[in-house]
Amino acid sequence: MADAFFLPRGPGRFQATELTRGPWDPGLQHAGPPAALLGRAVERHGDRPGMQVARVTFDIVRPLPIAELRVATRPLRGGRSLELVEATLHAGEVELMRATALRIRTAELDLPDGLTPGPRLPGPEAGRTVPFFPTGQDVGYHTAMEARFVAGSFLELGPATVWMRMRHPLVPEEPPSPLCRVLVAADSGNGVSAALDYQRWRFINADLTVYLFRPPAGEWVALESATTAAGGVGLADTTLHDEQGPIGRSAQALFVDRR
């Protein structure tokens, strides 16, 4: 078994490993790892210390095969305080996923108390390890991530709160950045808070948007998630936490249909 989600294959090229495998098709990736790979590319774009990713939106253009991938970045807008960076993911000449990231300069400011919202969650040590729903595969995203539920579970319908952390690095011999730790987990908001029976319904997210007012501290990221739907459209809404408290939010637009 591979020891990382992606293996470098030259400048801007990466081989996705079986650790990226999603639960729906053995040949396709879960969107969390490639989102983190694009987030890594955004962080490495340019030489601008003191700039933090405050918002990143991922459009999942096509299903993501477990294959060799090419990552490219380009600036969309520059400035002293704000900048917009695009990162794209291709297999051959086919675009699979696109990220648009807003980076904002950070500063040491004497801000009033009480601006950080919400209390701390019970920590991962209070969580439960529960079975993942059957995938038919021995290795994949479901084994590459550790999950501990504070509320709900993979097999319970409705809102859920789960702590997640990576069991493997994103790329070999490189500690994942705080942003990558968030992105590899955030795409699971839809799955952990499923409001419909996955054996009877499909509810597939076509995008992911993550807002962060500060990077997470530590290895664990918590998703406090709920899913709503009407007609054929759904929304998975997630508050993101680390062990110190909330760090931001994520949202996913869902395509909903009968199987």
C-alpha positions in Angstrom: 0.0 0.0 0.0 1.2 3.5 -0.8 2.4 5.7 2.1 0.9 9.0 0.7 -2.2 10.2 -1.1 -0.1 11.3 -4.1 3.3 10.4 -5.4 5.4 13.1 -7.3 6.0 12.3 -11.0 7.9 15.4 -12.1 7.3 19.1 -11.9 3.5 19.7 -11.4 2.7 16.0 -11.9 1.4 13.6 -9.3 0.2 10.0 -9.3 -3.0 9.5 -7.2 -2.7 6.4 -5.1 -5.3 4.0 -3.8 -5.5 6.1 -0.6 -7.5 8.7 -2.6 -10.2 6.1 -3.6 -13.7 7.3 -2.9 -16.6 5.1 -1.6 -18.7 5.1 -4.8 -16.4 3.8 -7.6 -13.2 1.9 -7.1 -11.6 3.8 -10.0 -12.5 7.3 -8.8 -11.1 9.5 -6.1 -12.8 11.1 -3.1 -12.7 14.9 -3.8 -11.0 15.7 -0.5 -7.4 14.6 -1.4 -7.3 16.4 -4.8 -8.8 19.5 -3.2 -5.9 19.4 -0.7 -3.4 19.0 -3.6 -4.8 22.1 -5.3 -4.7 23.9 -2.0 -1.0 23.0 -1.7 -0.4 24.4 -5.2 -2.1 27.7 -4.2 0.0 28.1 -1.1 3.2 27.6 -3.2 2.2 30.0 -5.9 4.3 33.2 -5.8 6.5 34.4 -3.0 4.1 36.4 -0.8 4.8 35.7 2.9 2.0 36.8 5.2 -0.8 36.0 2.8 -3.5 33.6 4.1 -6.1 31.6 2.1 -9.4 33.1 3.4 -11.7 31.5 0.9 -11.3 28.7 -1.7 -13.9 27.4 -4.1 -13.5 24.1 -5.9 -15.6 23.2 -9.0 -15.6 19.5 -9.7 -15.7 19.6 -13.4 -15.6 15.8 -14.0 -15.2 12.6 -11.9 -11.6 12.3 -10.7 -9.8 9.1 -11.8 -7.1 7.5 -9.8 -4.5 8.4 -12.4 -1.5 10.7 -13.1 -2.6 14.3 -12.6 -1.2 17.6 -13.7 -1.4 20.7 -11.5 -1.1 24.3 -12.7 -1.6 27.7 -11.1 -2.0 31.2 -12.4 -2.7 34.6 -10.9 -6.1 36.1 -11.5 -5.8 39.3 -9.5 -2.9 40.9 -7.6 -2.6 43.5 -4.9 -0.9 44.4 -1.6 -3.7 43.2 0.6 -5.7 40.8 -1.6 -4.9 38.4 -4.4 -6.8 35.8 -6.3 -5.1 32.6 -7.5 -6.5 29.8 -9.7 -5.2 26.2 -9.6 -6.4 23.5 -12.0 -6.1 19.7 -12.1 -5.9 17.8 -15.4 -5.6 14.1 -16.4 -4.0 14.4 -19.8 -5.7 17.3 -21.6 -9.0 16.9 -19.6 -9.7 19.4 -16.8 -11.1 17.6 -13.7 -11.1 20.2 -11.0 -10.6 24.0 -10.6 -9.8 26.0 -7.5 -10.2 29.7 -7.1 -8.5 31.0 -3.9 -8.7 34.4 -2.3 -5.6 35.2 -0.2 -5.6 38.1 2.3 -2.7 39.6 4.0 -2.4 38.9 7.8 -1.5 41.4 10.5 -1.0 41.6 14.2 -4.0 43.7 15.3 -5.4 44.5 18.7 -9.0 43.5 18.0 -11.8 43.6 20.5 -12.6 40.4 22.5 -15.5 38.2 21.5 -15.0 38.2 17.7 -14.3 34.5 17.5 -17.6 32.7 17.3 -18.8 29.6 19.2 -17.6 27.4 21.9 -15.1 24.5 21.7 -16.4 21.1 20.8 -15.7 18.1 22.9 -12.2 17.0 21.7 -11.4 13.9 19.5 -10.7 11.9 22.7 -14.4 12.2 23.4 -15.3 10.9 20.0 -16.4 7.4 18.9 -14.8 5.3 16.2 -17.7 3.8 14.2 -17.8 1.7 11.0 -17.7 3.3 7.6 -20.5 2.3 5.3 -19.6 -0.7 3.1 -17.5 0.3 0.0 -16.3 -3.2 -1.1 -12.7 -2.0 -1.0 -10.0 -2.7 1.6 -8.1 0.5 1.0 -9.3 4.0 0.2 -10.1 7.4 1.7 -12.1 5.6 4.4 -8.9 3.8 5.7 -6.6 6.8 5.0 -8.5 9.1 7.3 -9.1 8.6 11.1 -12.7 9.6 12.1 -14.1 10.0 15.6 -17.8 11.0 15.9 -19.0 13.3 18.7 -22.6 13.1 17.3 -24.1 11.0 14.6 -22.2 8.5 12.5 -21.7 7.4 8.9 -24.7 5.1 9.0 -27.1 7.5 10.9 -29.2 10.0 8.9 -29.1 13.6 9.9 -26.6 16.1 11.3 -23.3 14.9 12.6 -20.1 16.1 14.3 -16.9 14.3 13.5 -13.2 14.8 14.2 -10.9 13.8 11.3 -7.2 13.6 10.7 -4.9 12.2 8.0 -3.2 8.9 8.7 -0.8 9.5 5.8 0.9 12.6 4.3 -0.5 14.3 1.2 2.8 13.7 -0.6 5.8 11.7 0.7 8.1 13.1 3.4 6.2 16.4 3.6 4.1 17.4 6.7 0.7 18.5 5.5 0.0 22.3 5.9 -2.8 23.4 8.1 -4.8 24.3 4.9 -4.3 20.9 3.4 -5.5 19.3 6.7 -8.7 21.2 6.4 -9.3 20.6 2.7 -8.7 16.9 2.8 -11.5 16.6 5.4 -14.0 19.3 4.5 -15.4 17.5 1.4 -16.7 14.9 3.8 -19.4 17.2 5.2 -22.0 15.9 2.8 -21.2 12.2 3.6 -21.2 12.4 7.4 -24.4 14.4 7.6 -26.4 12.5 4.9 -30.1 13.2 5.2 -31.0 10.4 2.7 -30.4 6.7 2.5 -27.4 6.2 0.2 -28.9 2.8 -0.9 -31.9 4.6 -2.4 -30.6 8.1 -3.2 -27.7 9.8 -4.8 -26.5 13.1 -3.3 -23.3 14.1 -5.0 -21.6 17.4 -4.3 -20.5 19.3 -7.5 -18.4 21.9 -5.6 -16.9 22.8 -2.3 -16.3 26.2 -0.8 -14.2 26.7 2.4 -13.9 29.9 4.4 -11.2 30.2 7.0 -10.6 33.1 9.4 -7.6 31.4 10.8 -5.6 28.2 10.0 -6.2 25.2 12.2 -3.8 24.2 14.9 -2.9 20.6 15.3 -3.7 17.5 13.3 -7.4 17.2 14.0 -10.2 19.0 12.1 -13.8 18.7 13.2 -16.8 18.9 10.9 -20.1 20.0 12.5 -22.4 19.3 9.5 -26.0 19.3 8.4 -27.6 18.6 5.0 -30.9 20.1 3.7 -32.5 19.4 0.3 -35.6 20.4 -1.7 -36.4 19.1 -5.2 -33.2 17.9 -6.8 -30.9 20.3 -5.1 -29.3 20.1 -1.7 -26.8 21.9 0.5 -24.4 20.5 3.0 -23.4 23.3 5.5 -20.4 22.7 7.9 -18.8 24.6 10.7 -15.1 23.8 10.8 -13.2 23.5 14.1 -9.9 22.6 15.6 -9.3 21.8 19.2 -9.1 25.5 20.1 -12.5 26.4 18.6 -14.2 27.3 15.3 -11.9 28.2 12.4 -14.4 28.7 9.5 -17.2 27.2 7.4 -17.6 25.0 4.3 -20.5 24.5 2.0 -21.3 22.0 -0.8 -24.0 22.2 -3.5 -25.6 18.8 -4.0 -27.2 17.0 -7.0 -29.9 14.8 -5.6 -31.7 12.0 -7.4 -33.1 8.5 -7.0 -30.7 5.6 -7.7 
